[in-house]
Amino acid sequence: MHISALEKITMTTKRKEEGFFAKFHSVTYQLKGIVLLVALALCFIGYKGISGMNSAAQSMDDLYSQGMQHAIRAGNILDELGDARSHLLLAMQHDPASKFANLHDHPIDLHYAQISEALDTLHQTVDNEIVPSELNSEERREVNRIVEILDTITDRGFVPAVDALKAGQFETANLVLLNTINPLFEDISAEAEAFLNLQNQEGRTNYQLALENVSHFLWVVGTTIVLSLIVLGALFTKIISRMNRAISELESTSKAITRGDLTRRVDIEGRDEFARIADYVNRLVGSFQSVVKSTLDSTGLIATSASESAVVTNQTQKNVLDQQAQTQMIAAAIHEFTATVHEVANNTAYAATASQEADTAASDGQKVVLRSIEMIEHLSQDLKTTVDAMQSLQKHTDAIGSVVDTIQEISEQTNLLALNAAIEAARAGDQGRGFAVVADEVRSLAQRTQSSTIEIQRTIQQLQEGSRDAMSRMEKGNGQAQETVQMAQEAGEALTRILKSVDEINAMNTQIATAAEQQSSVTEEINKNITVISGISDQTATGAEQSRIAASSLQELSDEMKSKIQKYTV
């Protein structure tokens, strides 16, 4: 059937998709998926943790840089302003009219310098640190108010007060302090307090956001962990349940197979490793079942062939014994005929008187020779039948040898498959231990089958060698029997000529002596041939007995093999 290029591409794509999705049924890929899921969960948790830490760090940095720094700066404003006011008060105590003036051992200019330094630091802090910083509208409004009050308290408070002190107007400076500096100090303190309150409120807001971020992080991490544990628990439960069912099925099937039930199969469905192992085991058991069934059938054929061979061998032995008896009769007859010929030669003088007796003896001899020819032909036919039976036996033994070779090859393949299964089970660790036991049992059974097959092969080889030897001897005996038949026919023809000579004995009396000598030589040769045939018959009888013993041994061996194999249910 012609398949277009588009159909080939579609079929190839479908096979690739099936192969790709089939991987998800694999326990190995499921375990890899679990590891990947754990890794992703850890990466996600790590990412969220780093993000949460960064967010918390950012919140703390904002709290420090925006809240605490502003609070510190606001406190520095109050501290610097307080230092300036304190030095102003200390400068006022240098009034010559004051009773404390003599207690100051330093010039008043020291206080002027401290006041100037405090105000310069105060303005630098406000102008360079607070004003340029990021502030919201309320904070900006408070800062502007603080700047305004700070400019006022500097220009209308500290500067006039210091100028008054330098002019020696200590009372004027005191009035400036009481009427201008102190109220404005209270105002700037209130504004700084309000600014601090805004910073505290913003700090609390940032702190609350940080707490919410931490809570969100903890919720996300906790949810991820719980979901991961649920998914992992479900996957592990599924895999462990699958493994338990597969191991239980393998164990029960292995026990049944060990008890000899080769019809049992591992019932594991799916497309994972356990299903593939079950398929391999089922194929192995199926192959072994076929081998056992074939071996059982072969043993039946062997037993039948051995039984038929025994029958043929027994018949051959009986025919050989009959041949021996007939040969002995022929030998006796030839011996008697030889004596008669010698008597004729020795009594040529009495030829005329004994011619009738010679005629009678010749007739009897012809009958004996004809009967011998008939018996020898029967013997030759029996030998031919025996040779055919032995050839058939040879073919059967050759067929048995082929079957045994096939059994041996299957046993070796079974042993190899069992070894591979044991290796795969060893790789699987504790999960494959049950299957490793099954593989060892299968391999041991394959090795016992292989050793029995080798013993059978050795026995069949011995039987083949014995059958070839017996067939060779029988073929040789058959050829010699044919020669005997030919000689016996020649003897019959000679006796016919004797009868004719007896009819003419009166006219050919002078030729009797010569003819008698010739007949004596012929009968001596026949006697020798009969002796050879008798020896061949003995050898044939011995070979037939050996064939019978071999056939009996083969039958016993096939019965023993059949009894061993019948314990398996196929």
N, C-alpha and C positions, 0 to 999 in steps of 0.2 A: 504494500500500500504506500502510495507516494504522500509524503508529508511536506507541506510548504515550509519555507524559511520562517514565516511568521509563527506558525504552529510550533516549530522547533524552539524558537526564542521563548514563546509563551510557556512551553513545557519545561524548559531549562530554568526560567524565572520561578515557576511554581515549585520545582524541586528545591531550588535554593531557599525559597521562603519556608517550605516545609522543614528543610534542614535547619534553618535559623530558629524557627519557633520550636522545633523538637528539642533544642538545647535547653529550653526553659523547663522541660520535664525531667531533666537530669538532676539527680541529687547533688552532684558536684557543682553544677551551676546554681542550684538553690543555695548551697552553702556559701558559694562565692557571692551570691546576691545578699545573703545575710551579712557577710563580712563587709560588702560594699555599703549596705544600709547602715551598719554600725559606724563605718568610716564617715559616711555622709552626715549621720546624726552628730558624731563627735565634731566634725568640721563645722556643722551648723551651730552647735553649742559653743565651740571655740570662737566662731565668728561673732555670735551674739554676745559672748563674754567679753571679747575684745572691744566690741562696739559699746557694750554697757560700761566697761571700764573707761573707755575714751570719753563717753558721755559724762560719767561721774567725775572724771578728771577735769573735763571742760567746765562742768558745773562748779567744781571746787575752785578752778582757776578763776572763773567769773566771780565766784563769791569772794575770793581773796582779792583779785585785782580791782573789782568794781565796788564791792561792799566793804571789806576790811580796810583796803587802802584809803578809800574815801573817809571811812570812820577814823582811821589813824590821822589822816590829813586834817579832818575837822577837829580832832583832839589836839593836833599840833597848833592849829589856829588859836584855840583857846589857851593852850600852854604858852605860846609865844606872846599872845596878847596879855595874858596874865603876867608873864615875865616883864613885859614893857611897863605895865601898871605898877608892878612891885618895885622896879627900879625907879619909877617916877616918885613913888612914896618914899623910897630910901633917899632920893635926891632932895626931897622936901625936908628931910631931917637934917640937912646941912644948913638950915636957917640959923644964922648967928644968934637969933633971939631964942632959939630952942635950947632947952637944957640938955638935949641929947647931941648937940652938934659936936661937942668935944669927944664923944664916943666913936666917931668915925675918923679913922686914921688914914683915909684915902681921899683923893680929890673927888669933887662932884662930877668932874668930867668923865670919870669911869662909868658913872650911871648914865650920862648922856650917850656914851658909846654903846652901852648895853641896850638902851632904849632904841637907838638907831639900828643896831644889829638885829634886834628882835623884830622891829617893824619891817626891815629889809627881807628877813627870812620869811616873815608872814606874807608879804606881798609876792615874793618869788614862789612860795608854795601855792598861793591862790592863782597867780597869773600863769605859772608854768606847769602846774600839775593838776589842779582841780578844774580850771576853766577849759583847757584843751581836751579833757577826758570825755568819754561817751556818757551822756546823761540824758535822762528822759525829761519831759517838759517840766514836771514838778521839781525835779532835782535842779534843772537849769534855772528855774525861777528862784529857788532858795539860794543857789550859788550867786546869782546876780544880786539878790538882796544882801547876801553876806559881803560881796564886793563893794556894794554901795555903802553899807554901814562901815566897812573897813576903811574906805576912802574918807568917809565923814569923820570917823573917830581919829584918823590920822591927821587930816587937814584941820579939823576944828577942835581937836582934843590934844593929842600929844605934841603937835608942832607948836601951838600957842602956849601950852604948859611949859615946854622946854624953853621956849623963847622967854617966857616970864621968869623962869628960874635963872636963866643966864643973865637977865636984867636985875636979878635980886628981888624980884616981886614974888616972894614965896606964897603970900596970901592969895595973889591972883592965880597963881598956878594951882593952889589948893581949890579955889573956886571952880577953875576949869575942870579939875578932877572930879569934883563932886557934882557939878551941874552938867557936864558934857560927857566926860569919859566914862564915868560909872553907869549912867543910864544907857549910853550906847553899848557899853560892855555887856549890860544885861540883855539889850536887844540882840547883839551879835551872838551871845550865848544861847538865846532862845532860838535864833535862826539856825545856829549850828546843831542845837538839839533836834530841831525839826528835820534838818538835813540828815542827822544820824538816824532818826526814826524812819525816814524814807529808805535809807540804806539798810536798816534792819528789816523793814518790810520787804524790800527787794531780796535781801538775803534769805528771809524765810520762804519767799516765793521760789527762789532758785533751789533752796533746800527741798521744798516740797516737790518741785519738778524732778530733782535728783532721786528723791524717794520713789516717785511714780515711775521713773525710768528703771530703777532697781527692781521695783515690784513687777513691772512689765517684763523685765529681763528674767526674773525668777519664774514668772508665770509661763513665759515662752519656753525657757529651759525645762521647767517641770513638765509642761505639756509635751514637749518633744521627747523627754525621757520616758514618760508614761506611754505615749503612742509607740515609741520605739520598742519598749518592753512588751507592749501588747502584740505588735507585729512580729517581733522576734519570738515571743512565746508561742504565737499561733504557728509560725513557720517551723519552729523546733518541734512543737507538738505534732504537726503534720508529718515532718520527716521521721521523727522517732516512731510514730504510729505506723508509718509506711515500712520502716525498717523492722519493727516487731512483727507485723503481718507477714512480710517477706521471709524473715528468718523462721517464723513458725511454720509457714508453708513449705519452705525448703527442708526443715527438720522432719516434718511429718512425711513428706514425699521421699526423703532419703531413707527413713526407717522402712517405709513400704517397699522401696526398691531393694534395700538390704535383705528384707524377708523374701525376696524373689518375685515381687509383683512388678513386672516390667510394663504392665499396662497403665501404671500410675504416671501422671504428669504433673509438673509444677504449675499451679493455677495462679499466676501473677500477671495482672493486666497492667498496661501502661507503656510508657516509652522511656523509662529511666533505666539506670544500671541494673536494678533488680529484675526488671522485665527482660532485659537482654540476657542476664545470667540465667533466668528461668528458661528462656528460649534456647540458650546453649545447652543447658542440662537436658531439656526435652529432646533436643536433636541428638545429644549423646545417648540418652536412654533409648530413643527410637532406633538409632543405628545399632546399639547393642541388642535391642529386641529383634531387629532384623537378622543380626548375626546368629543369635541364639535360635531363632525360628528356622533360619537356613541350615544351621548346624543340626537341629533336630530332624529336619526333613532329610538332610544328607545321611544322618545316622540310620534313618529308616531305609534309605536306598542302599546304604552299605550292608545293613543287616539282610535285606532282601537279596542283594548280590552275593553276599557270603553264603546265604542259605542255598541259593541256586548253584553256586560254585561247589558247595558241599555235595549237593545231589549229583551234579555232573561228575565230580571227582569219585564219589562212591560208585557210580555207574561205570566210570572208566576203570576203576580198580577191579570191579567185577568182570568187565570185559577182558581186562588183561589176564586175570586168573583163568578165565575160559580159554583165552589164547594160549596160555601156558599149557593147559590140559590138552588142547588140540595139537599143539606143537609136540608135546610128548608122544601123543598118539601117532603123529606123522613120523617122528623119529623112530618109534618102535616099528611102524610099518616099513619104513625105509630099511631099517636094520634087518627086518625079516626078509625084505626083498633082496637085500645084499647077500644074505645067506643062501637065498634061493639061487641067485645068479652064480655064486661060488659052487653051489652044488651042481648046477648045470655044467659049469666049466670042468668040474672034477669028474663028472660022470658023462662025458661026451660019448663014452662007449655005450652007455645005456640011453642015448638020446631017443632012439626010436621008441623004446619001451616007455620012457618018461615024457614023451612029447605031449600026451594028453594031460598029464599032471602039470606040465609047464603051461599049457594053454589055460588050464583052470587057474593056476597061480597068477598068470599074466592078467587074466580077466579080473581076478580079485584085486591084483595090484592096481589095475586101471581104475577100478571103483574107488579104491582107497585114495589114489592120486586125485581123482575127480572130486571126492569128498574133501580132501585136503585143500584143493584149489578153492572150493566153495567156502570152506572155513577161513582160509587165509584172506579171501576177498572180503568176507564178513569182518574179519579182524582189521583189514585195511580200512574198510568203511568206518568201523568203530574208532580207529585211530584218527581218521580224518575228522570225525565228529568231535573227538576229544580235543584235537588241535583247534577246531573252530570255537569250542567252548573255552579253551584256554585263551584264545585271542580275544574272545568277548570278555573274559575275566580280566585280561590285560587292559582292555579299553575301560572297563569299569574302575579298575584300580587307578588308571590314569585320570579318569574323571574325579575319583575320590581325592587324588593328589591335588588336582586343580581346586577343588572345593576347600581342601585343607589349606592350600596356599592363600586362597581368598580369606579364609577365617583368620589365618595368621596375619595377613595385611590389615584386616579390620581390627584385630587385637592390638597390633602396633599403633594404628591410628587412634584407637580408643585409649591406649596408654599415653600417647602423646597429648590427646585432648585433655585427659585427666591431669597430666602434668601441667599443661597450660592453665587449666582451671584452678589447680592448687596454687600456682604462681599468682593469678589474679586474686584469689582469696587471701593469700599472704599480703598482697598490696593493700587489700581492703582492711587489714588489721583485725580487731576483735569482731567487727561486723561480718567478716568473711570466714570466721573460724568454723562455723557449722558447715558451710559449703566446702571448706578444706577437708573436713572429715569425709564428706561424701566423695570428693575427688580422690582421696586416698583409697577409699573402699572400691571405687570404680577402677582405679589403677591396679589395685591388688587383684581384683577379679579379672581384669584384662591380662595381667601377668600369668595368673593361673590358667586362663584360657589359652594363652600363648604357649605355655609349657606343655599343656595337654595336647595342643595342636602339633607341637614339635614331636611329641611321643607318637602321636598318630601317624605323622608323616614318616617317622623312622620305621614304624611297623609296616606301613603301606609300601615303603621302598623295599623292605625285606620281602614282602609278599610279591611285589613286582619282579624282583630278582628271581625268586623261587618259581614264579609262573613263567618267566622267560626261559629259565633253565628247563622246566618241565616241557614247555612248548617245543623247545629246541630238540629235546630228546624224543618227544613224540613224533615230530616231523622226521627225525632220523629213522625212528622205528617204522613210520609209515613208508618211507622210501625203501627200507629193507624188506618190508612186507610186500611192496610192489615187486621187488626183485624176486622174492620167494614165490609170488604168484606166477611170475614169468618162468621161473625154474620149474615150478610144479606143472605148468602147461607143457614145458618142454619134456618133463618126465611123462606126462600123459601121452604126448605124441610118440615118445620112445616106446611106451607100453603098447601103443597102437601098432607101431612097427613090429614089436615083439609078437603080437598076436598074428600079424601077417606072416612073420617069419615062422611061427609055429605051424601055420597052415602049410608052409612050404618046407617044413623041417625034414620031411622024408627025402625031398629032392636036394636039399642043401645041407646034408649031414656033415659034409666036409667043412662047411663054413661055420658050424655051430661054435667051435672053440673060439674062433676069432670074435664072433658076435658076442659070446659070453663074456670075454675079456672086456670088450667095449662097454657092455652093460654094467660090469663090475665097477669100471672107472666112473661111469655116470652116477651110479648109486652111491659111491664113496663121496663124490662131490656134493650130491644132494644131502647126504648125511652131515657133511661139514656145514652146509648152509642152514640146515635145520638146527644144528648146534648153535650157530651164530644167532639165529632168530630166537632161540630159547634164551640166550643171554640178553638179547635186546628186550625180550618180554620181561625178564627179571628187572632190568633197569627201569622199564616203563612202569612196572608195578611199584617199585620203590618211589619213583617220581609221583605217581598217583597218590601214594600214601602221604608223601610230604605235602602235596597240594591239599589233601583232605585235612591234614593237621593245620596248615596255614589258613585254610578257609574257616576252620573251627575257631582258631585264635582270632581271626578277623571278626567273626560273628560275636565272640565273647567281648572283644574290645568295643565293638559298636554298641552292644547291649550296655556295657559299663558307661560309655559316653552318654547314651540315651538316658540312663538312670540319673546321671549327674545333671544333665540339662533339664530334665523334666521337673526339677524343683522350681524352675522359673515359670511364671505365668506370662504367656505371650499372647 
